[in-house]
């Protein structure tokens, strides 16, 4: 077996050092551009720096173009830290997390998607997270999609003008064995620029006097899903996820045909379509 000559090893290590220096230079250049961006935008509130639609597009592009032996987990994690940290530099914010189902998965999700520079604030419930985000200047909140029956109709706290709204479903890239694979919603106060939102999926809080299996089938027929449900006095509240191409009037008509008459649909946010890849 022939060993690699020392001269070749030295050249390879020199290439690695050159690449490392170039990456650092590019990060510092990115910082200088962000500094100019802050001056141009005069960013003050945290919400003005969030661009969930752009972030989702970037994650999709990275996953589609990635090749080689470096795991996609590592590449995604690096980019998430870069995006979140430079967003934080523009306008500092904290991430509030619901740890009612355990701190470890939520901390993993928060650290993977937002890094260690952004402060992490644990809370006992999704309701507490929503309240913390509502009271903040422009923080984010994360909580599991599956809250369980004891959480009640927590999504109704997102309904109404000025209330926090869902801006993302994480992880952006779904795959087997994802290191932060717990499905979570990310919420924020209403974005300053509505165009920054991603509306592949739109979430609605809807109330019904009664519910039938045919109604769930009608939602599925529209390409949507019932994310959660909870009993209310005199009825049932449903959290519905519908494709952005399906308006609330169309959904109400389909439900009426299924024998269910819904009350008003209240939009509580939107997010990008789930992007799945195979094993990393």
N, C-alpha and C positions, 0 to 999 in steps of 0.2 A: 504494500500500500504506500503510495507516494504522498508525503505530507506537503502542505502548501508552503512554498518558500517564504522565509521571513520578509523578504522585500515585498511580496504580494500582500501579505497580511498588513504590513505598514501602509501600503497604498489604500487598501480597503478601509482601514481605520481612519486614514486621512480623509477619505470620501465621506465617511460617517460624520466626522467632525465638521466638514464643510457643510453638509446638509443640516446638521444641528444648528450651526451658526446662521445659515440662511433662514431656517424656520424662526429662530429668535428675532432676526432682523425683520422678517415679515410681520411678526406679532407686534413688534415695536412700531412698525410703519402703520399697521392697522390701528394702533392706539393713537397715533398722530392724526389719522383720518377721523377717528371718533371724536377727538378733541375739536377738530374743525367742524364736525357735524353738530356737536353740542353748541358751538358758537352760532351756527347758522339757524338751528332749530330753536335755540334758547330753551332747551328742555328744562322743565322745572318739576312737573309731576311725574311720578314713576310710570303711570299708565301711558304717557306719551312716547315711551321708549319701547313698549311691547309691540311686536309684529308677529303674531302667531301664524298668519298665513305665509309670510316669508320664511319663517323658521321651518314650517312643515315642508315647503318646497325645497329648501336647502337640504333637509334630512333625506327627502326622497332622492334628490340628485346624488347625494353622497352614496346612498345605498346602491343606486343603479350603476354608478361608475366604478365602485370599489372592486378591486381585484388584488390578488397576491396573498402572501401568507399572514399578513397582519390581520387579526380578527376584526370583524366589523364592529364588535362590541367596543373595542379600543378606539377605533376611528370615530364612531358615533359619540362616545364619551368625551373625547378630546374636543370635538366640534361643539357639543352641548356646553362644555365648560367655557369655551371661547365665547360663544354667543351670549350665554347668561352673564358672564363676568363683564363683558363690554356693555351689556344692557345695564348692569348694576353701576358701572362707572358713569354712564350717562345720567342715571337717576337712581340712587340707592333704594332698595326695597328688601323686604323680608318674605320668606315663604312660610305660611302657616299650614300645619299638617294635622289632619285628624288621625289620632293614634288609637282610636277605640278598638281597632282590630289588631293592634300590635304596633309598637314603635319601629321595629326593625325594617319591615317592608316599606313603610312610608319614608323613613330616613334614607334608605337605599334609593328610593325613587327621587327624593328631593336632591340628594347629593349627586346622583347620576345626571339629572337633568339641569341642575342649577349650580353645581359645584360647591366648594367649601367657603368661598368668599361671601356668598349670599347667606345672611342669617337664617337659621332654622328655628321655628317656633312651634312646639307640639301643643295640641289641644285635645280635649276629651271627646269631641264629637264633630260631625260635619256642621251642625248648627253653630257651634262655637267658632269654627273656622270662618263660616260666612259672616258672623258678627264681627270677627276680628278684621276681616278684609273690608267690610263696610265702614268700620271705624278708622281705618288707616288712611294715610295719604295716597297710597298707591301700591299696596302689597299684593302678593299672590296667595292663593290658597289651594291646597290639594287634598282630595279625599277619595276613597275607594268608590267605584261605581256601585258595588254591592254593599249597601249599608245595613241590610237586614231589617226585619219588621219593626224592631224596637226603635229605629231612628225616625219613624213616622215619615210624613211627606215633607222632608227637608227641602226639596226643590222649590217649594212654594215660597221660601224665603229669598229666592232669586227673582221672583216675579215683581214687576212694577218698575216704573222709571227710576233711574238712579241707583237701583239695587245692583250688587255684584252679578256678573254673568259668567257663564262657562265660555272660556276662550280657547280651550284645547283639551284633547283627550290624549293622555300619555300612556305608554311611550308612542312617539310619532311612528317609529318603525317597530312592527310586531314580528316576533320570530321565536321559535322554540329555544328555551334556555336563556332568554334575555335576562341580564343581570339585574334589571329593574323592571321586571315584566308585570308587576301588579297594575291592572288597569285603573287609572285614576282620572278624574276630571280636574282641570286647572281653572280656577276662577279669578277674576279681577273686576275692579270697578269698570263701568262702560268705557271702552277705548275712545280716546279723543278723536281718532280717525277711523270711522266705521269701515273704510276700505282695507284697514289692516287686519280685519277679521277674516277667517276662513269659513265659508258657508257650504262646504260639501254636505254637512249634516247640520240640521237645525233642531234644537231641543225645545219642547213645549210642555208646559204644565197644563193639564186638562182635567176637568172635573166631570164625573158622570154620576147619575142617580143609580144606575145599575150597569153591570158589565156582563158580556157574553163571550163565549169562545169565538163566535163568529166575528166579533169586533177585533180580537187579536189577529184573526186571519185577514181581516180587511187591512189592518195596519201592515202586516207582512206583504199583502198584495201590492201595497204602494212602495214596497222596498224598505219599509221602516221596521222599527222594533219597539216593544214596550220595555223600557229600561228598568223601571221600578213602579211599584204601586203601593198605596197605603190607604187605609180607611179614614174617612172623614165623617163628621156628623151629618147623617142623611145622605151619604154617598161615598164615592171612591175617587181618589186623586191618582192620576197616571202621569208618569214622566215618559213622554214619547220622543223618539228620535226619528226624524223624517229626512229623506234626501232633500237637499236644497232646492231641487226642481219641483218639489211638491209643496204647494201652498196650504195654509190652514183651511181655506174654504174647500179645497179638493179633499182634504183629509176628513173634514166634517161630513161632507157629502157621502164619502165611502162608508163612514161609520153609521150614518143614518140608514144607508141601504142594508147594513148588517143588523139593523134593529136597535141601534144604540144612539141616543141623542146626547151629544156632549154639550157642556157649557162652553164658555169662552176659552179659546186657546191663548195662553200667555207665553210668549217667547222668553226663554231664560238663557239663551246663549247658542253658540254654534261651534263647530270644530272641523278640522280637516278629516278627510276620509282615511280610514285605517290603511296603512301600507304594510303588506306582509312580504317577508322574504323567507327563504329556507333556513336551515340551520347555519349559524355563523361559522 
